[in-house]
Amino acid sequence: MSNIWSGPIEKIDDYRWRIPKTYKPGMRVPGIIYCNEKLLKDIRNDKAAEQVANVAFLPGIVNASLAMPDIHWGYGFPIGGVAATDPEEGGVISPGGVGFDINCGVRLLRTDLKYDDIKDKISDLVYALFNDIPSGVGSKGDIRVSVKEEKEILIKGARWAVEKGYGIEDDLDCTEENGAMQGADPLAVSERAYERGKAQSGTLGSGNHFLEIQVIDQLYNRDICDELNLDLGQVTIMIHSGSRGFGYQVCEDYTRSMVHCLNKYNINLPDRQLACAPVNSEEGKAYLGAMKCAANYAWANRQCLMYLTRKVFEKIFAMSWQKLGMFLIYDVAHNIAKIEKHLVDGKEKNLCVHRKGATRALPAGHPALPSRYKKIGQPVIIPGDMGRNSYLLVGQDKAAETFFSTCHGAGRLMSRSAAIRSINPDTLLKELESKGIIVKASGRGTIVEEAPQAYKDVNEVVNVVHNAGISKRVCRMRPLGVIKG
């Protein structure tokens, strides 16, 4: 059976395409995909566009079912999908619209180091980071927590780590939601989720999670770079991880239980993977409370990973991380649902915004921004693949049309199993080495799954969100050393 999607798609402009509401009876709104002609061909190669149409069936959905240029097939929602629902109009919350790795996200650190300071130490750094930061499936960390502390993490998020000495107050100011969503409910979390999470704080995990040493190789906006103390040749560090087995279990528990809500609330959907409940229902509130626990767990986890990274740099350079200038620029979530204020037909409403494989992108002046970013807008961190580039952008006013959302990465072109079948790990490692990129992973399979050719070109993806006006390029980084789960 062909995997090519042949449904109708109408060009709005060079960077937006519409799936008409008439495509399938039951669609409440159209689908809108942000992409260009080249990426559209890739998008038609899987059934993610069908998922965009399916999301348009959700009760209470507002304006459109949206997809970013890194869109690819996911569970229920496409990865790269954005949908806002209105709780006052029966709007629902769907675990499939958040994803299994709740609050998978990225943080970016600047340093005062230049490429010349680090070029002879990249190998030492990569091996030390790989040694000191647990990675891989089921990896367990040195930062052990008791059951009582685990519940504290679920409420306090990254603040728990800072209070333990794993960071400073300034780190929280540079983290989305200050590193913790209010309203987390530990009672809404299963024993199995607690069991899976208790030994995984400060661990990188597997799959596309990584820690990367990078160097800035292109500036696009000198004024914003100056504001952030960034320059050409400067070394940055990117950390990509999530809520590990804890968040996965929360999603699994609620995707299973919410199937029963479909009959209870008379919700008709074309795909059971979109199982959902009204935001204001008992089930909807329970999932939100559990999801916030997992989100807070992930922020604490990335805070611990940053602490361990700073310690490695201190050891290699025999200097404090403060003297090395290893300060956090920002931490953004990209698998999350939030109740946020948005203008709908000129009226401010509280909406439930699902961002699955999509990043928040607030513009300059937005009230939710910390004072340091009021002038420039929220930093948006877009990792590419380990053989190309990553980007720093900022949110723009035009992102109001996407509920202040943008892409979250390059987006897969090839499934993990297809990558394993078609890519030779030795050849790949030689290619990366020839580009000056050192990679260390817990298994050769991971390296192949995450090969550059398994992903869309992040440069194309970022060009779309930049040219569509929903986020603006600030600078580009290229990888020097990568550790993979």
C-alpha positions in Angstrom: 0.0 0.0 0.0 1.4 3.4 -1.0 2.4 5.7 1.9 2.1 8.8 -0.4 -0.6 11.2 0.9 -2.8 12.4 -2.0 -5.3 14.5 -0.2 -6.1 18.1 -1.4 -3.8 20.9 -0.4 -4.2 24.6 -1.5 -1.4 27.1 -1.6 -2.0 30.2 0.6 1.4 31.7 0.0 5.0 30.5 -0.4 5.2 29.2 3.2 1.6 28.2 4.1 -0.6 25.5 2.6 -4.2 24.6 3.5 -6.1 21.3 3.8 -9.6 22.5 3.2 -12.3 21.8 5.8 -14.3 20.1 3.2 -11.7 17.3 2.8 -13.3 15.1 5.4 -16.9 15.3 6.8 -16.4 16.1 10.5 -13.5 18.5 10.2 -14.3 21.6 12.3 -11.5 23.8 10.9 -9.1 23.6 8.0 -5.5 22.3 8.4 -2.6 24.7 7.8 0.9 23.4 7.1 3.9 25.8 7.2 6.4 24.6 4.5 7.8 25.4 1.1 7.4 23.5 -2.2 10.5 21.4 -1.5 9.4 20.3 2.0 5.9 19.7 0.8 7.2 16.8 -1.3 8.7 15.3 1.8 5.5 15.9 3.7 3.4 14.0 1.1 5.7 11.0 1.6 4.1 10.0 4.8 0.6 10.3 6.3 1.3 13.2 8.7 -0.9 15.5 6.6 -3.8 13.1 7.2 -3.1 13.4 10.9 -3.4 17.2 10.5 -6.9 16.7 9.0 -7.8 14.3 11.8 -6.8 16.8 14.6 -9.3 19.2 13.0 -12.1 16.9 14.4 -11.3 17.8 18.0 -14.2 19.4 19.9 -13.5 23.1 20.6 -10.6 23.5 18.2 -9.9 27.1 17.3 -9.0 28.6 13.9 -7.0 25.7 12.4 -5.2 22.4 12.9 -1.6 23.6 12.4 1.6 21.9 11.4 5.2 23.2 11.4 7.7 22.5 8.5 9.4 19.7 10.6 6.1 17.7 10.6 6.2 13.9 10.4 4.1 11.0 11.4 3.4 10.7 15.2 1.0 9.1 17.6 -2.5 10.6 17.0 -1.2 14.1 16.3 1.7 14.6 13.8 5.0 15.5 15.4 5.2 19.2 14.6 1.5 19.7 15.3 -0.1 22.6 17.1 -3.8 22.8 18.1 -5.6 25.2 20.5 -9.0 24.3 22.0 -11.4 26.5 23.8 -12.5 25.0 27.1 -15.6 27.2 27.2 -16.7 25.7 23.9 -16.2 22.1 25.0 -12.5 22.2 24.1 -10.6 19.0 24.8 -7.1 18.0 25.9 -5.5 15.0 24.2 -2.4 13.2 25.5 -1.6 12.4 21.8 -1.3 16.2 21.3 1.5 16.3 23.8 3.4 13.1 23.1 5.0 10.4 25.1 8.1 12.3 26.1 6.3 15.0 27.9 8.3 18.3 28.0 11.0 16.9 25.8 12.9 20.2 25.3 16.1 22.0 24.7 18.4 24.3 26.6 21.2 26.4 25.2 24.2 27.6 27.2 26.7 30.2 26.1 30.3 30.2 27.1 33.2 32.7 27.0 35.3 30.1 25.2 36.3 30.5 21.5 36.9 27.6 19.1 40.7 28.0 19.5 40.4 27.5 23.2 38.6 24.2 22.8 39.8 22.6 19.5 42.5 20.5 21.2 40.2 19.5 24.0 37.0 18.4 22.1 37.8 14.7 22.4 38.6 15.0 26.1 35.3 16.9 26.7 33.2 14.4 24.7 34.7 11.4 26.6 34.3 13.1 30.0 30.7 14.2 29.3 29.9 10.6 28.1 31.5 9.2 31.2 29.9 11.6 33.7 26.4 11.9 32.2 24.4 8.7 32.1 22.8 8.0 28.7 20.9 5.3 26.9 17.6 3.4 27.5 16.8 3.1 31.2 20.0 4.9 32.2 20.2 5.7 35.9 21.9 8.7 37.3 24.2 9.6 40.3 21.7 12.2 41.4 19.5 9.8 43.4 16.2 10.9 45.0 14.0 9.5 47.7 10.2 8.9 47.1 9.5 12.1 49.2 12.0 14.1 47.0 10.6 12.7 43.8 7.2 14.2 44.7 9.0 17.5 45.5 10.5 17.4 42.0 7.1 17.0 40.5 5.9 20.2 42.2 9.0 22.3 42.1 10.6 21.3 38.8 14.0 22.9 38.2 13.7 24.9 41.4 14.2 21.6 43.3 17.6 21.1 41.5 18.6 24.8 42.2 17.8 24.4 45.9 19.9 21.3 46.0 22.9 23.3 44.6 22.6 22.1 41.0 22.3 25.6 39.6 21.5 29.3 40.4 18.4 31.4 40.5 19.3 33.0 37.2 18.9 29.6 35.5 15.2 29.6 36.5 14.7 33.1 35.1 16.0 31.7 31.7 13.7 28.7 31.7 10.1 28.5 30.3 7.6 28.7 33.1 10.6 29.4 35.4 11.2 25.7 35.3 7.9 24.6 36.9 4.2 24.6 35.9 1.8 25.5 38.7 -1.0 23.0 39.4 1.0 19.7 39.2 -0.9 16.9 40.9 1.3 14.0 42.2 -1.9 12.1 43.1 -2.8 11.9 39.4 0.4 9.9 38.7 0.5 6.1 38.7 2.9 4.0 40.9 4.4 2.6 37.7 5.4 6.1 36.6 7.0 6.8 40.0 8.9 3.5 39.7 10.2 4.4 36.2 11.2 7.9 37.2 12.9 7.6 40.5 16.5 6.8 39.3 16.5 8.8 36.1 17.1 12.4 37.3 20.1 13.8 35.6 20.1 11.3 32.8 20.1 12.0 29.1 18.0 9.1 27.9 18.0 7.5 24.4 16.8 8.1 20.8 17.2 11.7 19.6 18.3 13.0 23.0 21.8 14.5 22.9 24.3 16.9 24.5 26.2 18.8 21.9 29.3 21.1 22.0 28.9 23.7 19.2 30.5 26.8 17.7 28.6 29.8 16.3 29.4 29.9 12.6 27.0 32.5 11.3 25.3 35.7 12.7 22.0 36.9 11.3 21.1 39.6 13.7 24.0 41.5 15.2 21.9 43.6 17.6 20.2 40.6 19.2 23.6 38.7 19.4 25.1 41.7 21.2 22.2 41.6 23.6 22.8 37.9 24.3 26.7 38.3 24.4 27.1 36.0 21.4 29.7 36.2 18.6 31.2 34.3 15.7 33.6 31.5 16.8 32.0 31.3 20.3 31.4 27.9 21.9 27.8 27.0 22.9 26.3 23.8 24.5 22.9 22.4 23.7 21.1 19.8 25.8 18.1 17.9 24.5 16.2 15.6 26.9 12.8 15.1 28.5 10.9 13.4 31.2 12.3 10.0 30.5 10.3 6.9 31.5 8.3 8.9 33.9 6.6 11.0 31.2 6.3 8.1 28.9 4.3 6.2 31.6 2.1 9.2 32.3 1.2 9.4 28.6 0.7 5.6 28.3 -1.7 5.6 31.3 -3.8 8.5 30.1 -4.0 7.5 26.4 -5.3 4.2 27.5 -7.8 5.5 30.0 -9.1 8.4 27.8 -10.4 6.0 25.1 -13.4 5.5 27.5 -14.1 9.2 27.5 -15.0 9.2 23.8 -18.3 7.5 24.4 -18.9 9.1 27.8 -18.6 12.7 26.2 -20.0 11.7 22.8 -16.8 12.6 21.0 -16.5 11.3 17.4 -12.9 11.0 16.1 -11.4 9.3 13.0 -8.5 7.9 15.1 -8.6 6.4 18.6 -5.0 7.7 19.1 -6.6 11.2 19.4 -8.4 10.0 22.6 -9.2 13.1 24.6 -11.5 14.6 27.3 -12.9 18.0 27.9 -10.3 20.3 29.5 -12.8 21.0 32.3 -13.8 17.4 33.0 -12.5 15.3 35.8 -10.4 13.2 33.4 -9.1 16.3 31.6 -8.0 17.9 34.9 -6.4 14.7 36.1 -4.3 14.4 32.9 -3.3 18.1 33.1 -2.2 17.6 36.7 -0.1 14.5 35.8 1.3 16.1 32.6 2.5 19.1 34.7 4.3 16.7 37.0 6.1 15.1 34.1 6.9 18.6 32.6 8.4 19.6 36.0 10.3 16.4 36.2 11.8 17.2 32.7 12.9 20.7 33.7 14.6 19.4 36.9 16.3 16.7 34.7 17.7 19.3 32.2 18.8 21.5 35.1 20.7 18.5 36.6 22.2 17.7 33.1 23.4 21.3 32.9 25.0 21.1 36.3 26.9 17.9 35.3 28.0 19.6 32.1 29.3 22.6 34.0 31.2 20.2 36.3 32.9 18.5 33.4 34.0 21.8 31.9 35.3 22.9 35.3 37.4 19.7 35.5 38.8 20.0 31.9 39.6 23.7 32.1 40.5 23.9 35.8 38.2 27.0 36.2 34.8 27.6 37.7 31.8 27.5 35.3 31.1 31.2 36.1 34.6 32.2 35.0 34.0 30.1 31.8 30.9 32.2 31.2 28.6 29.0 31.1 25.3 30.8 31.5 21.9 29.6 30.3 20.4 31.5 27.4 17.1 29.7 27.5 15.2 26.4 28.0 12.2 25.6 25.9 9.7 22.8 26.0 8.4 21.2 22.8 6.0 18.5 23.9 3.5 20.2 26.2 -0.1 21.5 26.6 -0.8 24.8 28.4 -3.7 27.0 29.3 -2.7 30.4 27.7 -4.4 33.7 26.9 -4.8 34.3 23.2 -6.8 36.7 21.1 -9.6 35.0 19.1 -11.6 37.4 16.8 -10.4 40.3 18.9 -11.4 38.8 22.2 -9.0 37.5 24.8 -9.7 33.8 25.6 -8.1 31.1 27.8 -7.1 28.3 25.3 -5.6 24.9 25.8 -2.6 25.0 23.4 -1.1 21.6 22.4 2.4 21.8 21.1 3.7 18.4 20.0 7.2 18.7 18.5 6.6 22.5 18.4 8.2 25.3 20.4 6.7 28.4 22.0 7.8 31.6 20.3 6.7 34.7 22.2 7.4 38.1 20.6 9.1 41.1 22.2 7.0 42.8 24.8 4.9 39.7 25.6 3.8 39.8 29.3 4.9 36.2 29.9 8.6 37.0 29.1 11.2 37.6 31.7 12.4 41.2 31.8 15.7 40.4 30.1 13.9 39.2 26.9 11.1 41.8 26.8 13.1 43.8 24.3 14.1 41.0 21.9 11.5 38.3 22.2 11.7 34.8 23.5 14.8 32.8 22.5 13.8 29.8 20.3 16.2 26.9 20.1 16.0 24.7 17.0 18.4 21.7 17.0 19.3 20.2 13.6 21.0 16.8 13.2 24.5 15.9 14.4 26.1 16.5 10.9 24.6 19.9 10.1 23.5 23.0 12.1 21.4 24.2 14.9 19.8 27.6 15.3 18.9 30.3 17.8 15.8 32.4 16.8 13.4 34.7 18.6 9.6 34.8 18.5 7.8 37.3 16.4 4.4 39.2 16.5 3.2 37.3 13.4 3.4 34.1 15.5 0.0 35.1 16.9 -1.4 33.1 14.0 0.2 29.9 15.3 -0.7 30.6 19.0 2.9 31.8 19.3 4.4 28.5 18.1 7.2 27.5 15.7 9.1 24.4 14.7 11.2 22.3 17.2 13.9 20.7 15.0 14.6 19.3 11.6 12.0 16.6 11.6 12.6 13.0 10.5 12.6 11.9 6.9 13.4 8.3 7.6 12.0 6.0 10.3 14.5 4.6 12.8 14.2 1.1 11.4 14.7 2.3 7.8 17.9 4.2 8.9 19.3 1.1 10.6 18.6 -0.9 7.4 20.2 1.5 5.0 23.1 3.3 6.8 26.5 1.8 7.6 27.7 3.1 11.1 31.4 2.9 10.2 30.9 5.0 7.1 28.8 7.5 8.9 31.3 7.9 11.8 34.1 8.5 9.2 31.9 11.1 7.4 31.3 12.9 10.7 34.9 12.7 11.7 35.9 14.2 8.3 33.7 17.2 9.2 35.6 17.6 12.5 32.6 16.1 14.5 33.4 13.7 17.4 30.4 11.4 18.4 30.1 9.1 21.4 27.0 7.1 21.9 25.8 4.2 24.1 25.2 2.0 21.0 26.0 2.0 17.3 22.3 1.6 16.5 21.6 5.1 18.1 24.2 6.7 15.9 22.7 5.2 12.7 19.1 6.1 13.8 20.2 9.7 14.2 22.2 10.0 11.0 21.9 13.3 9.2 20.3 11.6 6.1 17.5 10.4 8.4 16.4 14.0 8.9 15.2 16.9 6.8 17.7 19.7 6.2 17.2 22.0 9.3 18.4 25.0 7.2 15.3 24.5 4.9 13.0 24.1 7.9 14.3 27.2 9.7 14.1 29.3 6.4 10.4 28.5 6.4 9.6 29.8 9.9 11.9 32.8 9.4 10.3 33.7 6.0 6.8 33.0 7.3 7.5 35.6 10.0 6.7 33.4 13.0 10.3 33.4 14.3 13.4 35.3 13.3 17.0 33.9 12.9 19.6 35.2 15.3 22.6 32.9 14.8 23.6 29.4 13.6 25.8 26.8 15.3 27.7 23.8 13.9 28.4 20.7 16.0 31.9 19.9 17.3 31.3 17.1 19.7 28.1 15.1 20.4 27.1 12.6 23.0 24.0 10.5 22.2 21.7 8.3 24.3 
